[in-house]
């Protein structure tokens, strides 16, 4: 079965992404920190899928250790840690603009899962 047969949606379970990876998918893994709560996104073929539970609810983590164990366990070796925190400070008049997904990945920090 080829990767073209996989139609990953906006939300993907660990089992679904593991199966796709087993069949050749090589996503860019983004681990986003939002004030100490982490979510995981997989960037693939001009699309993005968020790691979710079996009910389609986004999985959140309180640290990167569990993420490292989960993703390392399905064969992923590394990802990019990004931050979704404030982009400016309205209290002192510092303007900001929300970063695009590409800008977030480019300015993120490489992290290892193994």
Secondary structure as the mmCIF struct_conf table of DSSP 4:
data_model
#
loop_
_struct_conf.conf_type_id
_struct_conf.id
_struct_conf.beg_label_comp_id
_struct_conf.beg_label_asym_id
_struct_conf.beg_label_seq_id
_struct_conf.end_label_comp_id
_struct_conf.end_label_asym_id
_struct_conf.end_label_seq_id
HELX_RH_3T_P HELX_RH_3T_P1 UNK A 3 UNK A 5
BEND BEND1 UNK A 10 UNK A 10
STRN STRN1 UNK A 11 UNK A 12
HELX_RH_AL_P HELX_RH_AL_P1 UNK A 14 UNK A 22
TURN_TY1_P TURN_TY1_P1 UNK A 23 UNK A 24
HELX_LH_PP_P HELX_LH_PP_P1 UNK A 27 UNK A 27
STRN STRN2 UNK A 28 UNK A 34
TURN_TY1_P TURN_TY1_P2 UNK A 35 UNK A 36
STRN STRN3 UNK A 37 UNK A 44
TURN_TY1_P TURN_TY1_P3 UNK A 45 UNK A 46
STRN STRN4 UNK A 47 UNK A 51
STRN STRN5 UNK A 52 UNK A 52
TURN_TY1_P TURN_TY1_P4 UNK A 54 UNK A 55
BEND BEND2 UNK A 56 UNK A 56
HELX_LH_PP_P HELX_LH_PP_P2 UNK A 57 UNK A 57
STRN STRN6 UNK A 58 UNK A 58
HELX_LH_PP_P HELX_LH_PP_P3 UNK A 59 UNK A 59
STRN STRN7 UNK A 61 UNK A 61
BEND BEND3 UNK A 62 UNK A 63
HELX_RH_AL_P HELX_RH_AL_P2 UNK A 64 UNK A 73
TURN_TY1_P TURN_TY1_P5 UNK A 74 UNK A 75
STRN STRN8 UNK A 78 UNK A 83
BEND BEND4 UNK A 85 UNK A 85
BEND BEND5 UNK A 87 UNK A 88
STRN STRN9 UNK A 89 UNK A 89
TURN_TY1_P TURN_TY1_P6 UNK A 90 UNK A 93
STRN STRN10 UNK A 94 UNK A 94
HELX_LH_PP_P HELX_LH_PP_P4 UNK A 98 UNK A 100
HELX_RH_AL_P HELX_RH_AL_P3 UNK A 101 UNK A 106
TURN_TY1_P TURN_TY1_P7 UNK A 107 UNK A 107
BEND BEND6 UNK A 108 UNK A 108
STRN STRN11 UNK A 109 UNK A 112
#
